[in-house]
Structures are given as C-alpha cells and as structure tokens.
Amino acid sequence: MKKEIKKGKKMGSTLVVMLALALLLALLTYRKDPAQVIDGLKDGGRMFWNILPVLIVAFAAAGLMSKVLPRELLRSWMGEGSGIRGLLLGTMAGAITPGGPFIQFPIVAALLKSGAGVAPMMAYITSWSLLGINRLIVFEVPMLGWRLAGARFLASLVFPVIVGILTKLIWIRME
C-alpha cells in the first residue's frame, strides 16, 4: 500500500511539472503570437492521437507479460541473484528488441514487477539504447558502412553489463 501511495505521489509530481512546463510554453507562445497557442495545442493533440494506439498495445502487452512469464523462471534467469547470466540475457534481449521508449519502458516495468532484477533490466535498457541490432542494420550500416558501424557496436558491447553492475551498486546504497 505504501509503495502504491509513493508511486501515486511520484506520478502526481511528474504531472505537476509537465503541466507547469506546458503552461510556461503556452505563455511564451502567447507572447510571441496568441494565434499560435491554439495551433500548438492542435499539433500536440495530433501527436497524442498518433501515438495512442502504440501506447495502448505496449501497456497491454506489458501487463499481459507479467501474467504469462513464470515468476520463478524469470527470477532464476534474470532475478537479483542471476549474476552474469542475468546481465548477459538482459543485454541480448535489449539488443534484439525493436521499438521506442513507449514499448521498452512498459516492458521493463512489467519484468521488474514480475521478479526481474535491477541489474539485468538496466543492462536491457542500456543495450536497447546502445546496441539496437534493428537500428544497426536499418540505419547505421547503410549510412556509416559495416566497418564504422561494426566498430561502434563492438566498442559498446561491454557497457550494458557495466551499467547493470553500477546501477545495482548505486541501488543498494540508496536503500
């Protein structure tokens, strides 16, 4: 119960900050040209409606994932005590999972809720952002060539594991 209250307060404070930012931007836009405020709100509304289907599917998949995955299997393979195996699995999963943050963060949240450890999940997020095989094949290789894209990819391989370990150490200290 306390955890849910903390989450609610955190979401509330995030909402207040975002609302303050939106109001500040509306004020600045109004000072520049009052007619642009409505256009800006319309643009934001269009972006919202374009991303809404992705959000619904991502959150539904994340919620269902937490019910489908056997908790004990997840804990043994990617839980707090999974060690290097969990870090490597998180790294591999992050590297091969396509999609943007609207997909990744609900997945990570569901996995954490289901028993995945902090270190493997941070390796996952870091790998997704640094290694992304889909991005490597679709964008980097065609634009940068195999040599540079491959060198960058290989140089980045070690970081998800390092970030996972460091996050775990910081996480423990913060308790």
N, C-alpha and C positions, 0 to 999 in steps of 0.2 A: 504494500500500500504506500509506504513512504517513497519507494522508488518511482511509483506512478505519479505521486504528487510532485517529486523533483522533476520528472520528465515534463509534466504539465507546466510547471513554472518556467523551465528552460524554453519550451515552445512558446509560452506567453511572452517571455522577454525577447525572443527572436522576432516574434510578430510585432512587438512594440518598436524594436529597432528598425525593422523593414518599413513599418508604417511611417515612422519619423523620416526615414530616407525618402520615401515616396512623397511625403508632404513637402520636404525641403526641395526636391526636384520639381514638384508642381509649382512651388513658389518661384523658383528660379526661372522656370519656363514661362510662367505668367508675366514675370518682369520683362522677359525678352519679347514675348508676343503672346497675349492672352488666348488667341485662337489656337495656338499650338498645344495648349493643355489638353483640350478635347481630342485632338489628333494623336497626341502621345498616349492617352488612355485607350483610344481605339486600337492603336498599334499593340499595346500591352495585352488587350483583350484578344486580339487575333493570335498573338503568340501563345496565350494561355489555351485557347481552343485547339490550336495545332498540336500542343504537347500533351493535352489532357488524355487522349486515348493511350499514349505511351505510358503515362503515369498510372492510369488505371490498370493496365496489363502488368506493369512492373510490380506494383504493390500487391496485386492479386497473386502473381507468381511467387513473390517473396513470402507472402502469408501462407500459401499452399506448400512451399518448400519446407517451411518449418514443421509442417504436419506430415510430410512424406518421408523426409530423411529420418532413419532410425537414430535416435539420440545417442545411444551407446556407441554405434559405429562412428558417428560424427565425432564424438568425444575422443574415441581411441585414435582416430586418424588425424583429427585437426583440433583437438581439445587443448587445454592448458598444458597438459603433460605430454603432448605428442612430439615435442623436441624438434629435431632437424627434419623429421619426416613431415610434420605439420607445416613447417616453414616451406619446404620444397613443394608440397601439394598446393599450398596457398599460392606460391609463385607460379606453378604450372597452370592452375585454374585461372588466375588473373591474366596470365599471358594469352590464353586462348579464348577468354570470354569477350565477345564483342559488345558494343553498346556504350552509351554515355553514362554520366553520373546518375541520371534518373533511373537507370537499370541497376547499376553496380551497388549503390549505397543501400537500396532496399534489400538486395540480395545479402550483402554483408550484415545488415541489421538482423535479418531472419536467421542467418547462420550463427551469429553471436547469441541470439535468443535460444537457439536450439542446442547450444553447447560448444560451439567452435571457440577456440582461444583467441585472445587479443593478438598475440604474435603472428599466428598463421593468417588472420584476417588483415593485418596491416601489411604482411607480405603480399597478400592477394591484391589489395588496393594499390600498393606501390608497383607491383608487377603489371597490373592493368594499365596504370598510367605511364610506366616507363617502357614496358616491353611490347604490349599490344601487337600480337602477331598479325591480326587483321589490318591494323594501321600500317605495319611494316610492309606488308605485301601490297596493299592498295595504294598507299601514298609514298612511303619513303623510298622503296626500291625503284619505282618508276621515275621519281623526281631526283633522287640523290645517287642512284646506282647501287648495285649489290655491295660494292666494296665499302663505301661510306656507311650505308645503312647497316650492313653486317658488323662493321667495326663498332658503331654506336650500340647496336643490340648486344654484342658480346661484352662490351665495357659496362653495360648496365645490368648484366645478369646477377652480379653479386649484391646489388643494392636492396632488392626486396627482402632478402634474408637479414641483412644488416639492419634495415629499418624495422623489421619484425622484432628482432632481438632488442634493439634500443627502445622501441615502444614498450615492450614488456617490462624492461628495467625502469623506465620512467613511470609506467602504470603502477608498478609495485610501490615506488617511492611516493606516489601521490595518494595512496590509501591512508 
